[in-house]
Amino acid sequence: MKRNNTWLWSAAALVYAFLYIPLAIVVVYSFNDSRLNAEWVGFTLSWYKALFNNAEMLTAAGNSLIIALSASFSATVLGTMAGLAIHRYNLKVLPVLVFTPVAMPEILLGVSLLLFFLQVLNLTLGMVSIIIAHTTFCIGFVAIIVRARLQDMDESLFEAARDLGASPWQTFRLVTLPLIMPAVVAGALMSFTLSIDDFVITFFTKGVGEPILPIQIYTMIKVAVTPEVNAISTLLMLLTLVMIIIAAKLDAHASSRDAKTSS
Amino acid sequence: MALLEIRNVTRRFGSYTAVDNVTVTIEAGEFFTLLGPSGCGKTTLLRMIAGFDLPDSGQILLDGKDVVGTPPEKRPVHTVFQTYALFPHMTVADNIAFPLKMAGKALPEIKARVSEALDGVRLSDFRGRFPHELSGGQKQRVALARGLVNRPRLLLLDEPLGALDAKLREEMQIELINLQKEVGITFVFVTHAQNEALALSHRIAVMNRGSVEQIDEPSKIYGFPENRFVADFVGKISMMSARVLESTPSHLKLEVSGLGEVVTVGKEGVKAGDNGLVAIRPEQVRISHASDEPQLKNHFLGKVHDFLYVGDVTTYIVELSNGAYIEALLPNSAPGRAKFYDVGDAVAVSWRHDAGIFLHE
C-alpha cells in the first residue's frame, strides 16, 4: 500500500514537472536582467517596461482583447441558448453538431472558415471574421457547461415556478437564469481564455490587417526568443490562470449549494 | 358543485396506459388521497391536475370549468413537490413571497402575508435563511407555506413526507392535518404509504395500474375492501379460497376446502356457487388454547407456525388443518410479556361472523 503510494506520488510529480517546468522557465526569464535566455543574471522589470513601450505589441494586445470580449460575449449568448434547447427538448442530433467543433482539429475549422468567409460570404478578412470564427468554436464549450449544469438540477424547480404562477419568461428570468448563471459565467471565462490565445484559427481568418497577440508573439520569436516575449507570455498566463480559477470556483460553489437544497 | 371533477381521464405514454379512464370527484375542503404502488398512475394524475401534463382524453373540471387547456401558472392550484423544489438562490421569505409576487400583489400585502405564513409553520426566525441551511422538516414546512400563501383552490402534495425519517414523518402528519383544518384549503395528497393515507385523509382513492380500484373513507377502505388488490395493499390481511354456499342479505355461508364452513356478513351481488376469497384482518382473529370451549361460529384448530414480536403487539402465524396460514394479532398488554404461545403449540383461532369479508376472485 505504502509502496503504491510512493509510485503514485512520483508519477504525479513527473506529470506536473512535465507540464509546468517550461512555463516556470518562461516566468523566471521574464524577470532576468539579460538578453539571453541562458543564465540568471539578476532581477529586473525592464522587459515589462519595454513591453509597455512597444506600440505594435500594445495594439495587438488591444485587438486580441476586443476579439476575446466580443467572441466570448456572443458565444456565451448563443451557447447558453443551445445548452437550454438541448436540455429542454432532449435533442439527440443537435448536441453532437454543437459539440463537434470542440473536438475537431483546429486546422480543419480554420481552413473551412476561411473558405466560408471568402467564397460564401465574400467577407474581407479582419477583426469581424476573427470574431465570428472564435465565436464558432467557443459556442460548443459554453453549451456543454450550461447543459451539464442543467442536468444536475432538479427539474421540479422549473415546474414549481410555473406552478406558483410564473409565466415561461418569468420562470426563465427569475429561476432558470440565476441558477445557471455560474455555468454561464464559467462558459464566458472559458471562451475568453480560448479566444485570447488562439493561434491556428486566428492565423487562417485574420487576413493581412491588424496585428493579433498570439501571431505577433510568433512573429517576434521567428527572429529570436526575447525576454519581452517571456514577459507578455507571463502576463497572458496569469490572466488565463485567474479566469480558470474563477470559473472552477463558481461552478463548484453553486453545485454544492444546490446539492444540499434538494436532499 | 364539486370543486374538482376528473371525468374519464386517460393518459398514454406510447403503448403504456399510465392513467386509464379515471373518474374522481373531490369536494371543497376535503383532504383527499390518491394511494397506490409506484407506477399506478397517481403521480401522472396529479401532474395533469397541476397542468404539467395533459390527458389524451377526458376532462378536468375545476369549479365546473374545464382547465385542460389552461397552463399551470393560470390554474389556482399549487403543488408541494416530493423534493420540495425550494428555489436555492432565494431566502425562505423570498421563496414564500414568490407566488404573491407572481400574482402581482402589492408590497405591503406581500410582507404581511409572508409573515403570517411563516408564523403558521413556526419558521419566523428562519426568514433570512437559504434552503440549504434548513433541515428536512423545515424545508418541508417552507414548501407548505409557499404552496398555501396565495390561498389556492387546491393544494397538491406529491409524496411530501417521503424524504423524512419515521419520527419526523409522524409529527408532520399531525401538523398536516391541523394545517389543512386551519386553512380550509382542499388537499390532494399522493402517497404509496397506506398508513399515511389512512391517518390523514377524509377519503382515499386506491389506484392500481392506471385505474381507481375503490374510493371511500379510510375506515371503509380498511374494513370493507372491495377487491383483492385493495384488501392486500391496505393493511395486513389473511386470505383463503372460498365458495359461496348460501347468500342472504344478513350473512354469507362459505365453504373453505379442507377447513369447513365460514360465516361472514352479507354482501350485495354475491350468489350461491360464486368462487372467491374470504379475508380476515389479523386484529380481528382471536387466538386461544385448542382445548378452550368454542365461543364463536368461526372456530378452527391449528398450530403456531411462527410469531413476530414488535414491541406493542405480537403477530402469530397459525397453520390451519387445511395447510392455509392465518395471522392473529395479540396486544402485549402485560409488561414484559411478549409471548403467550410458542411455535408448535396447538391453538384455536376464531373470529366474529362480521369480521370476515368475501371478495370475488
Chai-1 contact restraints between the chains, C-beta under 6 A:
chainA,res_idxA,chainB,res_idxB,connection_type,confidence,min_distance_angstrom,max_distance_angstrom,comment,restraint_id
A,D154,B,T83,contact,1.0,0.0,6.0,A-B,restraint_1
A,S156,B,F81,contact,1.0,0.0,6.0,A-B,restraint_2
A,S156,B,T83,contact,1.0,0.0,6.0,A-B,restraint_3
A,S156,B,A85,contact,1.0,0.0,6.0,A-B,restraint_4
A,L157,B,A85,contact,1.0,0.0,6.0,A-B,restraint_5
A,E159,B,F52,contact,1.0,0.0,6.0,A-B,restraint_6
A,A160,B,A85,contact,1.0,0.0,6.0,A-B,restraint_7
A,R162,B,P72,contact,1.0,0.0,6.0,A-B,restraint_8
A,R162,B,E73,contact,1.0,0.0,6.0,A-B,restraint_9
A,D163,B,A50,contact,1.0,0.0,6.0,A-B,restraint_10
A,D163,B,P72,contact,1.0,0.0,6.0,A-B,restraint_11
A,D163,B,H78,contact,1.0,0.0,6.0,A-B,restraint_12
A,D163,B,T79,contact,1.0,0.0,6.0,A-B,restraint_13
A,L164,B,F98,contact,1.0,0.0,6.0,A-B,restraint_14
A,L164,B,P99,contact,1.0,0.0,6.0,A-B,restraint_15
A,G165,B,E73,contact,1.0,0.0,6.0,A-B,restraint_16
A,G165,B,P99,contact,1.0,0.0,6.0,A-B,restraint_17
A,G165,B,M102,contact,1.0,0.0,6.0,A-B,restraint_18
A,G165,B,A103,contact,1.0,0.0,6.0,A-B,restraint_19
A,A166,B,E73,contact,1.0,0.0,6.0,A-B,restraint_20
A,A166,B,M102,contact,1.0,0.0,6.0,A-B,restraint_21
A,S167,B,E73,contact,1.0,0.0,6.0,A-B,restraint_22
A,V175,B,F87,contact,1.0,0.0,6.0,A-B,restraint_23
A,P178,B,H89,contact,1.0,0.0,6.0,A-B,restraint_24
A,R257,B,P88,contact,1.0,0.0,6.0,A-B,restraint_25
A,R257,B,H132,contact,1.0,0.0,6.0,A-B,restraint_26
A,D258,B,P88,contact,1.0,0.0,6.0,A-B,restraint_27
A,K260,B,H132,contact,1.0,0.0,6.0,A-B,restraint_28
A,T261,B,P88,contact,1.0,0.0,6.0,A-B,restraint_29
A,T261,B,P131,contact,1.0,0.0,6.0,A-B,restraint_30
A,T261,B,H132,contact,1.0,0.0,6.0,A-B,restraint_31
A,S262,B,T83,contact,1.0,0.0,6.0,A-B,restraint_32
